């Protein structure tokens, strides 16, 4: 029987071992629980805005070693996939601002990699959303009308234009928007190195068990 092994490809592209487990008490201005992309980008933005802040990140495993570092590697403006609900829940103005921010973030990741010299195999090459039937084509038209309300416009390609990118007879139309490819594990590990170089403490292999309700909320890594 073949000797199969289960591993995530991204995690084979860079060696990484957990570091700096928290073994005692520390005081800081900001404690972030979870060193995935959400936690690390939060720490990065805070440190940029307020360099004097003492920031500690705590992660039960490896920074970027869970869902963030094992993602599919596609950087897409996915917030815009359900504009209907976004507008219905938050209103057109807020939905427009959120969509614009997400769209800019695709380029911001590339800028971060160049600025901080992080080799995350970032490649800006846009994102193609295709329609394979009349219903999906109608949905692209519907989303385009919603995008116009938010001050943005997208061109819907006909079948011939779309097939210049993906030569499949099944494609009836498509929309091309900003997007990129990236190695998520290298991006996460590069972000962790950047944070440490900026003075942010990252405690890996440090699970938060509970929160102590004192004057301020304090994460506890042991009972």
C-alpha positions as CSV (number, residue, x, y, z in Angstrom):
1,X,0.0,0.0,0.0
2,X,1.4,3.5,-0.9
3,X,3.0,5.4,2.0
4,X,0.9,8.5,2.0
5,X,1.7,11.4,4.2
6,X,-0.5,14.4,5.0
7,X,1.1,17.8,4.9
8,X,0.3,21.3,3.8
9,X,2.5,22.3,0.8
10,X,3.0,25.9,2.0
11,X,4.5,24.7,5.3
12,X,7.2,22.8,3.5
13,X,8.5,25.9,1.8
14,X,10.0,27.5,4.9
15,X,11.4,25.9,8.1
16,X,9.8,27.3,11.3
17,X,9.9,26.4,15.0
18,X,7.9,28.0,17.8
19,X,9.8,30.5,19.8
20,X,9.6,32.6,23.0
21,X,6.9,30.7,24.9
22,X,5.7,32.8,27.8
23,X,6.8,31.4,31.1
24,X,6.0,34.2,33.6
25,X,4.0,37.3,34.0
26,X,4.4,40.3,31.8
27,X,2.8,43.8,31.6
28,X,2.0,45.5,28.3
29,X,-0.2,48.1,26.7
30,X,-1.8,45.7,24.3
31,X,-2.2,41.9,24.4
32,X,-3.4,40.2,21.2
33,X,-4.6,36.6,21.4
34,X,-3.9,34.7,18.3
35,X,-1.0,35.3,15.9
36,X,-2.8,34.7,12.6
37,X,-3.2,37.4,10.0
38,X,-5.9,39.3,12.0
39,X,-3.8,39.4,15.1
40,X,-0.5,40.2,13.4
41,X,-1.8,42.8,11.1
42,X,-3.5,44.4,14.1
43,X,-0.2,44.5,15.9
44,X,1.6,45.8,12.8
45,X,-0.9,48.7,12.4
46,X,-0.8,49.6,16.1
47,X,3.0,49.6,16.2
48,X,3.1,51.8,13.1
49,X,0.7,54.3,14.5
50,X,2.0,54.2,18.1
51,X,5.6,53.0,18.2
52,X,5.8,53.5,21.9
53,X,3.2,50.8,22.7
54,X,4.3,47.6,24.3
55,X,2.5,44.8,22.4
56,X,2.5,41.1,23.1
57,X,1.0,38.4,20.8
58,X,0.1,35.0,22.3
59,X,-0.5,32.0,20.1
60,X,-1.1,28.4,21.1
61,X,1.0,27.1,18.3
62,X,3.1,28.8,15.6
63,X,2.5,32.3,14.4
64,X,0.8,31.9,11.1
65,X,0.8,28.1,11.5
66,X,-3.0,27.5,11.5
67,X,-5.7,28.8,9.1
68,X,-3.7,31.9,8.0
69,X,-0.6,30.1,6.9
70,X,-2.5,27.2,5.3
71,X,-4.9,29.3,3.2
72,X,-5.3,28.8,-0.5
73,X,-2.9,31.5,-1.6
74,X,-5.5,33.6,-3.5
75,X,-5.6,37.3,-2.5
76,X,-9.1,38.4,-3.7
77,X,-11.5,41.3,-2.9
78,X,-14.0,38.7,-1.6
79,X,-16.0,41.2,0.4
80,X,-17.7,42.2,-2.9
81,X,-19.0,38.7,-3.5
82,X,-22.2,39.5,-1.6
83,X,-22.9,43.2,-2.1
84,X,-26.6,42.7,-1.6
85,X,-26.2,41.7,2.0
86,X,-23.5,44.1,2.7
87,X,-25.6,47.1,1.5
88,X,-28.7,45.7,3.3
89,X,-27.0,45.3,6.6
90,X,-24.6,48.3,6.7
91,X,-26.0,50.7,4.0
92,X,-24.5,51.8,0.7
93,X,-22.0,54.3,2.2
94,X,-20.4,51.9,4.7
95,X,-20.5,49.1,2.1
96,X,-18.7,51.3,-0.4
97,X,-16.0,52.2,2.1
98,X,-15.5,48.6,3.2
99,X,-15.3,47.4,-0.4
100,X,-12.7,50.1,-1.3
101,X,-10.5,49.2,1.7
102,X,-10.6,45.5,0.9
103,X,-9.7,46.3,-2.7
104,X,-6.7,48.4,-1.6
105,X,-5.6,45.7,0.7
106,X,-4.7,43.5,-2.3
107,X,-2.1,46.0,-3.3
108,X,-1.1,46.8,0.3
109,X,0.1,43.3,0.8
110,X,2.5,43.7,-2.2
111,X,3.7,47.0,-0.9
112,X,4.3,45.5,2.6
113,X,6.4,42.6,1.0
114,X,8.5,45.1,-0.9
115,X,8.9,47.5,1.9
116,X,9.8,44.9,4.6
117,X,11.7,42.7,2.2
118,X,9.4,39.7,2.8
119,X,9.7,37.0,0.0
120,X,6.1,35.8,0.1
121,X,6.1,35.0,-3.7
122,X,3.6,37.8,-4.1
123,X,2.3,38.1,-7.7
124,X,-0.3,40.6,-8.7
125,X,-2.3,39.1,-11.6
126,X,-5.9,40.0,-11.0
127,X,-8.9,37.8,-10.3
128,X,-11.4,36.4,-12.8
129,X,-15.0,35.7,-11.8
130,X,-16.6,33.6,-14.5
131,X,-20.2,32.8,-15.4
132,X,-21.0,29.4,-16.7
133,X,-24.7,29.8,-17.3
134,X,-27.4,32.5,-17.8
135,X,-28.2,32.7,-14.1
136,X,-24.6,33.4,-13.2
137,X,-24.3,35.9,-16.0
138,X,-27.4,37.7,-14.6
139,X,-25.8,37.7,-11.1
140,X,-22.7,39.4,-12.6
141,X,-25.0,42.0,-14.2
142,X,-26.8,42.5,-10.8
143,X,-23.5,43.0,-8.9
144,X,-22.3,45.5,-11.5
145,X,-25.5,47.6,-10.9
146,X,-24.8,47.4,-7.2
147,X,-21.2,48.4,-7.7
148,X,-22.3,51.5,-9.7
149,X,-24.4,52.6,-6.7
150,X,-21.2,52.4,-4.6
151,X,-19.3,54.6,-7.1
152,X,-17.4,51.8,-8.8
153,X,-17.8,50.2,-12.2
154,X,-16.8,46.8,-13.6
155,X,-16.8,45.7,-17.2
156,X,-18.5,42.4,-17.9
157,X,-16.7,40.5,-20.7
158,X,-18.6,38.6,-23.2
159,X,-17.8,34.9,-23.9
160,X,-15.1,35.6,-26.5
161,X,-13.3,38.2,-24.3
162,X,-13.4,35.8,-21.2
163,X,-12.1,32.9,-23.3
164,X,-9.0,34.9,-24.1
165,X,-8.1,34.3,-20.4
166,X,-9.6,30.8,-19.9
167,X,-10.3,29.0,-23.1
168,X,-13.3,27.0,-22.1
169,X,-16.5,26.7,-24.2
170,X,-18.5,26.6,-20.9
171,X,-17.7,30.2,-20.1
172,X,-20.5,32.7,-21.0
173,X,-18.9,35.9,-19.5
174,X,-16.6,37.1,-16.8
175,X,-15.6,40.0,-14.6
176,X,-11.9,40.8,-14.0
177,X,-11.0,42.6,-10.8
178,X,-7.9,43.1,-8.7
179,X,-6.2,40.1,-7.2
180,X,-2.9,38.3,-6.5
181,X,-1.2,35.1,-5.6
182,X,0.8,34.7,-2.5
183,X,2.5,32.0,-0.4
184,X,0.4,32.5,2.8
185,X,2.9,30.7,5.1
186,X,5.9,32.8,4.0
187,X,3.8,35.9,4.3
188,X,2.7,35.0,7.8
189,X,6.3,34.1,8.9
190,X,7.7,37.3,7.3
191,X,5.1,39.3,9.1
192,X,6.1,37.7,12.4
193,X,9.8,38.5,11.7
194,X,8.9,42.1,10.9
195,X,6.9,42.4,14.1
196,X,9.7,41.0,16.2
197,X,12.2,43.4,14.6
198,X,9.9,46.3,15.4
199,X,9.8,45.3,19.1
200,X,6.6,43.4,19.2
201,X,6.8,40.2,21.4
202,X,5.3,37.1,19.9
203,X,4.9,34.2,22.4
204,X,4.4,31.0,20.4
205,X,3.3,27.7,22.1
206,X,1.4,29.9,24.6
207,X,-2.2,29.0,24.9
208,X,-4.6,31.5,26.6
209,X,-6.8,29.6,28.9
210,X,-9.1,32.3,30.3
211,X,-9.5,36.1,30.9
212,X,-9.0,37.5,34.4
213,X,-11.6,40.3,35.1
214,X,-9.6,42.8,37.0
215,X,-9.5,46.6,36.4
216,X,-8.4,45.6,33.0
217,X,-9.0,42.3,31.1
218,X,-5.9,40.1,31.5
219,X,-5.3,37.0,29.5
220,X,-4.2,34.0,31.5
221,X,-2.1,31.3,30.0
222,X,-2.4,28.9,32.9
223,X,-5.0,28.1,35.5
